């Protein structure tokens, strides 16, 4: 704690400079020197103030499931860490290198929806509308800071264990903007909440956030499903104490996932990497070595996330050659305190009342 505090103090001047730059940029929008683009169809942004780890992808998937049967919707993402540039539609045959891991995940799970990637949302949206005139809704992935487009609805996520109210600007903290930027949001979701969160604790967090009159605060958690095999025959394997697990994860924060697994499996070993990391051949060899070091007195598997699966698939031939049992842990969002129906109705009411 002392070292962390000292480091934060040393980095404070750089955070101040960073904050001044952010303030000047936002000022150009407030003064009308730069005008964001609004569109004739509803655009919903799902983002956060901090750097990664708040659960944007599962929350976008929640919206896809909620609205996909009623509306012709599309998802637009930057395609972070992809090796291509410009505007691209995501195909099921695409790779994570082509389009990024999260956009590919959306397309593989929901093949009937349109998924696109582009560095410029303001240019990509007209292209999508021109190509798909029946489009009724666009979900923007991680676009809270991308002010060139003015969404009709901002959904801002903040992680329970790392609330934006207790964080600091980069580089001394993880915030990409001043805390006050939360006022742009219409809905705030506190994500990755523990199962045992009480209504009293939730109310304290709500008071700490201090929502404006136009804002609602919701609380959500992750609900993990039964792992399924990545390659080979279709198979699901429940996680029990009779299974030893090597967890391969390249996501922003694995604490929530590790806490979930620790009391559910036998031996748990982990190989964490940076978010969106592309695995190298040497790291795949290390993975094999670590897997073989797991006790073999009971079944052992390699477990990973759906997002990581898109990058592990780049090594499909190697994984199949070594016959490694790679299983993927699916995840979905669940609202606490019976807030799900209220959130759903709010979304539907917004769409019914939308005026261009």
Secondary structure, 3 states (H helix, E strand, C coil): CHHHHHHHHHHHHHHHHHHHHHHHHHHHHHCCCCCCECCCCEEEEEEECECCCCCHHHHHHHHHHHHCCCCCEEEEECCCCCCCCCCEECCCCCCHHHHCHHHHHHHHHCCCCEEEECCCHHHHHHHHHHHCCCCCEEEEECCCCCCCECCCEEEEEEECCECHHHCCECCCCCECCCHHHHHHCCEEEEECCCCCCCHHHHHHHHHHHCCCCCCEEEEEEEEECCEEECCCCCCEECCCCCCEEEEEECCCCCHHHHHHHHCCCCCEEEEECCCCCCCCHHHHHHHHHHHHCCCCCCCEEEEEEHHHHHHHHHHHHHHHHCCCCEEEECEEEEECCCCHHHHHHHHHHHHHHCCC
